[in-house]
Structures are given as structure tokens and as C-alpha cells.
Amino acid sequence: MNQKLAAAALFAVTALIVVLFPGIRATLAALESPQAQSVHVVAPPTRPRVEVVFVLDTTGSMGGLIAAAKEKIWSIATTMASANEAPEIRMGLIAYRDRGDAYVTKQVDLSADLDSLHAQLMDLRAQGGGDGPESVNQALYEAVHAMSWSTNAEVYKTVFLVGDAPPHMDYQDDVPYAQTLRAAAGLGIVVNTIQAGRMQATERPWQHIAQLGGGAYLQVGSQGDAVAIATPFDERLAALAAKLDRTRLYYGDAEDRARGEKKQAAASRLHEDASDQSQARRAVFNASASGSGNLLGEKELVDDVASGRVELDAIPAAALPAPLRELPAPQRAEAIERKAGERSDLTRQIKALASQRDAYLVDKVNAMGGARDSLDQKLYDAVRAQGAKAGLSYESAAPRY
């Protein structure tokens, strides 16, 4: 009797395998295929995102525009963040010169950590060049292929090529910009150009690049033509931004804490070397809905605990920031609560001053007859038109100075 039952069971299992084998084989083949191994699922964005890479000529003639970029990076970020539904902002940078210079390109990958980008931007100097065309082809290729662009089609992805000299088209091992721009279109990346100055040899290729890239051709003076107005609120905003930075506490393993320390060091560098006006612009951005990614970074304890994402008691003492490790558990919780309250109060103060600063700047710009020809307005117009195609609305916004 047992032998008959065993035989029947074996027959049933064999029949089931025969029926299911084609599907199993197809599934295994799909999993083993190179295409399946390269596919990864991209989680739907919880909020809109803007990704922008600046491709910046850093040769000797670009000193004025590089100085403007150092001053205006935060107002550019704030302008991009002013959509009706505040987006996450990620920025990257390709600095370029030419072969034979100290470097051909320098890369700063796309990241929400704009502090680190700004710190590296502060190190850039206008040097080299002087012989006409520059390595534009290589810089554009790296902007499209070497940055960690999102694969999500809903993200607004854009490049701004900024320079005053045409591309070298005589380097045999270069990828011509037309080929790079076809790849950019396939990745959903819009490429804009900003010509600094009026070199006639640059105008046509810059217009051609913008046309092929589906973007805008903008022209500004060699100094950048950005609105640069000091306000009575800048010094106070800079001081509040420094205090806000000191509310951050980073936790986790040694690598997590080292990353947090590096971020804090970048912010300290900006407080030491950047102008009050630049620090004020950073304060305004950091206090905005889009600025939290830059302000906090990763593994920031105060925000993670206050938001309920992390239970303070569940974190091992060794993973806590140094100021909290030796404290008893109740005192740790009290310290976190104090930091959260301080952060909330500082953010409120920054937003109040930011509103006064904005009103002051609008009055000053209006008194100057407007800023239609400024870099600020031209960038805003390009972002507003292109962002609309990606579902971002800037209709009730305006350039931020």
C-alpha cells in the first residue's frame, strides 16, 4: 500500500514539473539574460526633482563669470526650487579648460549636497587658455555620460554650458558634440548654452549646441550680468545660517560620521571664505522646502529622531555623535529635543528675514528699471519653459536674487 502511495505521489510531482517546466525555464532564462541583470527598478519620486549640471569654462578670460557663479549658486538653486511644488535639487559641475593646461576637466557629481559643490567651486580659478578654442567636446561628453543622472523620465534634467570660446573640432579622439547631444536627448537631458561676451567665433557653435540640445541659447557680458545687490539683512542671515549648521548631529558607523564631518567642514569653509551676500543666499535656500537635502545630508540625528524615522534608544552608543555618547538615555533625548527646538526657531527667523530681503531686492531691481537682461532672469526664463515640460510650474514664481 505504501509503495502505491509513493508511486502516485511521484507521478503527480513529475506531471506538475512537466506542466510548469516551460514557465520555469523562461523565468530562469530571463533572470540570466544580460538585459535582466542590467535592469533596476527606480522607485517613483515622492516629490519633483531638478537635476542640473553646469559645464563651466575656467580659462583665464572667464574670471568675472566664475566670480559671479561663486556668488550666485545659491540664488540659482533657490530660483529652481521656487516651483509650486518644491522640488528636490541636485547639482553637478564640470570645470573645463584645454589640453596642455593644468587640467582638461574637473568633475563634481550630481548631488543634493550643494555645500560640497560650492566649496569646490570656491577653489576654481580662471587660468590657462588664451589660444582660442577649448575642450568643449570632452566637457559636454562627461556632463552627459559621467554624471549620476536619474533614470526617471519625470525628472527635469538639464545642462548649462557656460563659456566664451568655441570648441576644438580638430581633436581626432574627441566625441563631437553633435553625437553627445543625440545621447543627451535619448536620456531626456536638455542642453542650454550661455555665451559669455560676444566672440563671433563662439556664437554659431553655441547656438547650434543649444538647438541640438533642445535648450536655450543665452548671451551675457563677460562679467556674467548677474544682479549683485547687498542688503541690510545679509549679515544677520549669514550669522543665523552658521547657527543653524551647528544644530546638526551625525550618527551611524565610522563612514557615516566621517561623511557628516566632511559636510560640516564644507559649510565651515563657506562661512570663512564666502561673502555675507552668498551666505545669506545659502540661508534662504536651506530654510526652504527644497533646501533640507543640502542642510541635513544623510544620517542627521535630530531630524531622523524628530520625524520618527529612527528610535533614539535603538541606536548603539558607539554609533551616536560624540557629544551624546556619555550621556544617560533621558539626557540624550532632552539634548535632541533642544536641538530640534533651536533649529525650528532659527528656521523661522531666517524665513522672516528672507521675506524682508526679497522685498528689498525687488524694490532695488525695480528702481534700476528691472533685470530683463540679467543672468538671473535669463536662467529663470529657461527653467520655467523647460520645467513646464517636466510637470513643474513656475508661473507664480520669479527670479531669486
C-alpha positions as CSV (number, residue, x, y, z in Angstrom):
1,M,0.0,0.0,0.0
2,N,2.8,2.4,0.9
3,Q,4.6,1.7,-2.4
4,K,1.4,2.5,-4.3
5,L,1.0,5.9,-2.5
6,A,4.7,6.7,-3.1
7,A,4.3,5.9,-6.8
8,A,1.2,8.0,-7.1
9,A,2.9,11.0,-5.3
10,L,5.9,10.7,-7.6
11,F,3.7,10.6,-10.7
12,A,1.9,13.7,-9.5
13,V,5.1,15.7,-8.9
14,T,6.5,14.6,-12.2
15,A,3.3,15.7,-14.0
16,L,3.4,19.1,-12.2
17,I,7.0,19.7,-13.3
18,V,6.2,18.8,-16.9
19,V,3.4,21.3,-16.9
20,L,5.3,24.1,-15.2
21,F,8.7,23.5,-16.8
22,P,8.3,25.8,-19.8
23,G,7.4,28.7,-17.5
24,I,10.2,27.9,-15.1
25,R,12.7,27.7,-17.9
26,A,11.6,31.0,-19.3
27,T,11.8,32.7,-15.9
28,L,15.4,31.3,-15.4
29,A,16.4,32.4,-18.8
30,A,15.1,35.9,-18.3
31,L,16.9,36.2,-15.0
32,E,20.2,35.0,-16.5
33,S,20.0,37.3,-19.5
34,P,22.3,40.4,-19.6
35,Q,19.3,42.6,-20.2
36,A,17.6,41.4,-17.0
37,Q,20.8,41.8,-15.0
38,S,21.2,45.4,-16.1
39,V,17.6,46.4,-15.3
40,H,16.9,48.1,-11.9
41,V,13.7,49.3,-10.5
42,V,13.5,53.1,-9.9
43,A,11.2,54.0,-7.1
44,P,8.6,56.6,-8.0
45,P,9.7,60.0,-6.8
46,T,8.0,61.3,-3.7
47,R,8.5,64.9,-4.9
48,P,9.5,66.5,-8.1
49,R,13.3,66.7,-8.8
50,V,15.5,69.0,-10.8
51,E,19.0,67.9,-11.8
52,V,21.3,70.4,-13.3
53,V,25.0,70.2,-14.3
54,F,26.9,73.4,-15.0
55,V,29.7,73.0,-17.6
56,L,32.0,75.9,-16.9
57,D,34.9,77.2,-18.9
58,T,37.6,78.1,-16.3
59,T,40.3,79.5,-18.6
60,G,41.8,83.0,-17.9
61,S,39.2,85.1,-19.7
62,M,36.4,83.7,-17.5
63,G,37.4,85.3,-14.2
64,G,34.4,87.6,-14.0
65,L,31.8,84.9,-14.7
66,I,33.5,82.4,-12.3
67,A,33.3,85.0,-9.6
68,A,29.6,85.5,-10.4
69,A,29.0,81.8,-10.2
70,K,30.6,81.6,-6.8
71,E,28.3,84.4,-5.6
72,K,25.1,83.3,-7.3
73,I,25.0,79.5,-7.0
74,W,22.5,79.7,-4.1
75,S,20.1,82.1,-5.7
76,I,20.1,79.9,-8.8
77,A,19.2,76.9,-6.6
78,T,16.5,78.9,-4.9
79,T,15.1,80.0,-8.2
80,M,14.9,76.4,-9.3
81,A,13.3,75.4,-6.0
82,S,10.5,78.0,-6.4
83,A,8.2,75.8,-8.4
84,N,4.7,75.5,-7.0
85,E,5.5,72.0,-5.6
86,A,9.0,72.5,-4.2
87,P,11.4,70.0,-6.0
88,E,14.5,68.3,-4.7
89,I,17.5,70.0,-6.2
90,R,20.6,68.1,-7.3
91,M,23.6,69.9,-8.9
92,G,26.8,68.9,-10.5
93,L,29.7,70.6,-12.2
94,I,32.2,70.1,-15.0
95,A,35.0,72.6,-15.0
96,Y,37.0,72.6,-18.2
97,R,40.0,74.2,-19.9
98,D,42.0,72.7,-22.8
99,R,44.7,70.2,-23.4
100,G,48.1,71.5,-22.3
101,D,46.5,73.4,-19.3
102,A,46.8,72.3,-15.7
103,Y,43.7,70.1,-16.3
104,V,41.3,69.4,-19.1
105,T,38.2,68.7,-16.9
106,K,37.3,68.5,-13.2
107,Q,34.1,66.7,-12.2
108,V,31.7,67.2,-9.2
109,D,29.0,64.6,-9.5
110,L,25.3,65.4,-9.2
111,S,24.3,65.6,-5.5
112,A,21.8,67.3,-3.2
113,D,24.9,68.3,-1.1
114,L,25.4,71.8,-2.6
115,D,27.7,72.8,0.2
116,S,30.4,70.5,-1.1
117,L,29.8,71.7,-4.6
118,H,30.1,75.3,-3.6
119,A,33.3,74.6,-1.6
120,Q,34.9,73.0,-4.7
121,L,33.6,75.9,-6.8
122,M,35.3,78.3,-4.4
123,D,38.6,76.6,-5.3
124,L,38.3,77.2,-9.1
125,R,40.5,79.9,-10.6
126,A,40.4,81.4,-14.1
127,Q,43.8,80.4,-15.6
128,G,45.2,78.9,-18.8
129,G,43.6,79.0,-22.3
130,G,44.4,82.1,-24.3
131,D,44.7,80.2,-27.6
132,G,41.1,80.2,-28.8
133,P,39.1,77.0,-28.8
134,E,38.8,74.9,-25.7
135,S,37.9,71.3,-24.8
136,V,34.1,71.8,-25.0
137,N,33.5,68.4,-26.7
138,Q,35.1,66.5,-23.8
139,A,33.4,68.6,-21.2
140,L,30.0,68.0,-22.7
141,Y,30.6,64.3,-23.1
142,E,31.5,64.0,-19.4
143,A,28.4,66.1,-18.4
144,V,26.2,63.6,-20.2
145,H,27.9,60.3,-19.6
146,A,29.9,60.7,-16.3
147,M,27.2,62.2,-14.0
148,S,24.8,60.1,-12.0
149,W,21.6,61.3,-13.8
150,S,18.3,59.8,-12.7
151,T,16.8,57.3,-15.0
152,N,13.3,58.5,-14.1
153,A,11.7,60.2,-17.2
154,E,9.7,62.6,-14.9
155,V,12.9,64.4,-13.6
156,Y,13.8,67.7,-15.2
157,K,17.4,67.1,-16.3
158,T,19.4,70.0,-17.8
159,V,22.9,71.1,-18.6
160,F,24.1,74.7,-18.8
161,L,27.3,75.1,-20.9
162,V,28.9,78.4,-19.9
163,G,31.9,79.7,-21.8
164,D,33.3,82.3,-24.2
165,A,35.4,80.3,-26.7
166,P,34.3,77.8,-29.3
167,P,35.0,74.0,-29.2
168,H,38.1,72.4,-30.6
169,M,36.8,70.4,-33.6
170,D,40.3,69.2,-34.7
171,Y,41.0,66.6,-31.9
172,Q,40.7,63.3,-33.7
173,D,40.0,61.3,-30.5
174,D,37.2,63.6,-29.3
175,V,33.5,62.7,-29.5
176,P,31.9,65.6,-31.5
177,Y,29.3,67.5,-29.6
178,A,26.5,66.5,-32.1
179,Q,27.0,62.9,-31.1
180,T,26.9,63.7,-27.4
181,L,23.7,65.7,-27.9
182,R,22.0,62.8,-29.5
183,A,22.8,60.7,-26.5
184,A,21.6,63.5,-24.2
185,A,18.2,63.6,-26.0
186,G,17.9,59.9,-25.5
187,L,18.5,60.3,-21.8
188,G,16.0,63.2,-21.5
189,I,18.7,65.8,-20.8
190,V,18.1,69.4,-22.1
191,V,21.3,71.2,-23.0
192,N,21.4,75.0,-22.8
193,T,24.3,77.4,-23.7
194,I,25.4,80.6,-22.0
195,Q,27.8,82.6,-24.1
196,A,30.0,85.0,-22.0
197,G,31.0,88.0,-24.1
198,R,30.4,88.4,-27.8
199,M,33.2,86.4,-29.5
200,Q,31.8,85.9,-33.0
201,A,33.5,82.5,-33.4
202,T,31.6,81.2,-30.3
203,E,28.1,82.5,-31.2
204,R,27.3,80.0,-34.0
205,P,28.5,76.8,-32.3
206,W,26.8,77.8,-29.0
207,Q,23.6,78.4,-30.9
208,H,24.0,75.0,-32.7
209,I,24.6,73.2,-29.4
210,A,21.5,74.7,-27.9
211,Q,19.5,73.8,-30.9
212,L,20.6,70.2,-31.0
213,G,20.2,70.0,-27.2
214,G,16.6,71.2,-27.2
215,G,17.6,74.1,-25.0
216,A,18.1,77.9,-25.0
217,Y,20.9,80.0,-26.2
218,L,21.7,82.8,-23.7
219,Q,24.2,85.6,-24.0
220,V,25.6,87.6,-21.1
221,G,28.5,90.0,-20.7
222,S,31.9,88.7,-19.7
223,Q,31.3,89.5,-16.1
224,G,28.0,87.5,-16.1
225,D,25.5,90.3,-15.8
226,A,24.1,88.9,-12.6
227,V,22.1,91.0,-10.1
228,A,24.5,91.7,-7.3
229,I,23.0,93.8,-4.6
230,A,24.0,93.8,-0.9
231,T,21.1,94.1,1.6
232,P,20.8,95.2,5.2
233,F,19.7,91.6,6.1
234,D,22.7,89.7,4.7
235,E,25.0,89.8,7.8
236,R,22.2,88.6,10.1
237,L,21.2,85.9,7.7
238,A,24.8,84.7,7.5
239,A,25.0,84.5,11.3
240,L,21.7,82.6,11.5
241,A,22.9,80.2,8.9
242,A,26.0,79.4,10.9
243,K,23.9,78.8,14.0
244,L,21.6,76.5,12.0
245,D,24.5,74.5,10.8
246,R,25.6,73.9,14.4
247,T,22.3,72.2,15.2
248,R,23.3,69.2,13.0
249,L,24.4,65.9,14.6
250,Y,25.5,62.9,12.5
251,Y,25.4,59.3,13.6
252,G,26.0,55.8,12.3
253,D,29.1,53.9,11.6
254,A,32.6,55.4,11.1
255,E,31.9,56.1,7.4
256,D,28.6,57.7,8.1
257,R,30.1,60.0,10.7
258,A,33.1,60.9,8.5
259,R,30.7,61.9,5.7
260,G,28.8,64.1,8.2
261,E,32.1,65.7,9.4
262,K,33.1,66.3,5.8
263,K,29.8,68.1,5.1
264,Q,30.2,70.2,8.2
265,A,33.8,71.1,7.1
266,A,32.5,72.3,3.7
267,A,29.9,74.5,5.5
268,S,32.6,75.9,7.8
269,R,34.7,76.7,4.7
270,L,31.9,78.7,3.3
271,H,31.3,80.7,6.5
272,E,35.0,81.6,6.5
273,D,35.5,82.4,2.8
274,A,32.2,83.3,1.2
275,S,30.7,86.8,1.2
276,D,27.9,87.7,3.6
277,Q,25.7,88.0,0.5
278,S,26.5,84.5,-0.6
279,Q,25.9,83.1,2.9
280,A,22.6,84.9,3.0
281,R,21.5,83.3,-0.2
282,R,22.5,79.9,1.2
283,A,20.5,80.6,4.4
284,V,17.4,81.4,2.3
285,F,17.8,78.2,0.3
286,N,18.5,76.0,3.3
287,A,15.3,77.3,5.1
288,S,13.2,76.4,2.0
289,A,11.4,73.1,1.5
290,S,13.9,72.2,-1.2
291,G,16.9,73.1,1.0
292,S,16.6,70.4,3.6
293,G,18.6,67.9,1.4
294,N,21.6,70.3,1.5
295,L,21.2,71.4,5.1
296,L,20.9,67.9,6.6
297,G,22.6,65.4,4.3
298,E,22.4,61.8,5.4
299,K,22.2,60.3,8.9
300,E,21.4,63.5,10.6
301,L,20.2,62.5,14.1
302,V,18.0,65.4,15.1
303,D,15.8,65.3,12.0
304,D,15.7,61.5,11.9
305,V,14.5,61.3,15.6
306,A,12.1,64.2,15.4
307,S,10.5,62.8,12.3
308,G,10.1,59.4,13.9
309,R,12.2,57.6,11.2
310,V,14.6,56.4,13.9
311,E,14.2,55.5,17.6
312,L,16.9,57.1,19.7
313,D,17.0,54.2,22.1
314,A,17.6,51.7,19.3
315,I,20.9,53.4,18.3
316,P,24.0,51.8,19.9
317,A,26.0,54.3,21.9
318,A,29.1,53.8,19.7
319,A,27.0,55.0,16.7
320,L,26.0,58.2,18.4
321,P,27.8,61.6,17.8
322,A,30.5,62.2,20.4
323,P,28.5,64.8,22.5
324,L,25.8,62.3,23.2
325,R,27.7,59.1,23.9
326,E,28.4,59.6,27.5
327,L,25.0,61.0,28.4
328,P,22.3,58.9,30.1
329,A,19.4,58.0,27.9
330,P,17.0,60.6,29.3
331,Q,19.5,63.4,28.8
332,R,20.2,62.3,25.2
333,A,16.5,62.7,24.4
334,E,16.5,66.1,26.1
335,A,19.5,67.2,24.1
336,I,17.9,66.1,20.8
337,E,14.7,67.9,21.7
338,R,16.6,71.1,22.5
339,K,18.4,70.9,19.1
340,A,15.1,70.4,17.3
341,G,13.5,73.4,19.0
342,E,16.6,75.6,18.3
343,R,16.5,74.5,14.6
344,S,12.8,75.3,14.3
345,D,13.3,78.8,15.8
346,L,16.3,79.6,13.6
347,T,14.4,78.4,10.5
348,R,11.5,80.7,11.5
349,Q,13.9,83.7,11.9
350,I,15.6,83.0,8.6
351,K,12.3,82.8,6.7
352,A,11.1,86.1,8.2
353,L,14.3,87.9,7.3
354,A,14.3,86.2,3.8
355,S,10.9,87.8,3.1
356,Q,12.2,91.2,4.0
357,R,15.3,90.7,1.9
358,D,13.2,89.6,-1.1
359,A,11.1,92.7,-0.8
360,Y,14.1,94.9,-0.5
361,L,15.7,93.4,-3.6
362,V,12.5,93.6,-5.7
363,D,12.3,97.4,-4.9
364,K,16.0,97.9,-5.8
365,V,15.7,95.9,-9.0
366,N,12.5,97.8,-10.0
367,A,14.3,101.1,-9.2
368,M,17.1,100.0,-11.7
369,G,14.5,99.6,-14.4
370,G,14.2,95.8,-14.0
371,A,16.6,93.0,-14.8
372,R,15.4,91.6,-18.1
373,D,19.0,91.3,-19.4
374,S,20.4,89.7,-16.2
375,L,21.8,86.2,-15.9
376,D,19.2,85.7,-13.2
377,Q,16.2,86.5,-15.4
378,K,17.5,84.5,-18.4
379,L,18.2,81.4,-16.3
380,Y,14.7,81.7,-14.8
381,D,13.0,82.0,-18.2
382,A,14.8,78.9,-19.5
383,V,14.0,76.9,-16.4
384,R,10.3,78.0,-16.4
385,A,9.8,77.0,-20.0
386,Q,11.7,73.7,-19.8
387,G,10.4,72.7,-16.3
388,A,6.8,73.0,-17.5
389,K,7.5,70.1,-19.9
390,A,8.6,68.0,-17.0
391,G,5.5,68.9,-15.0
392,L,7.0,71.8,-12.9
393,S,5.1,75.0,-12.6
394,Y,6.9,78.3,-12.1
395,E,4.1,80.5,-13.2
396,S,3.7,82.2,-9.8
397,A,7.4,82.4,-9.1
398,A,10.1,84.9,-10.1
399,P,13.9,85.0,-10.2
400,R,15.5,84.9,-6.8
401,Y,18.4,87.3,-6.3
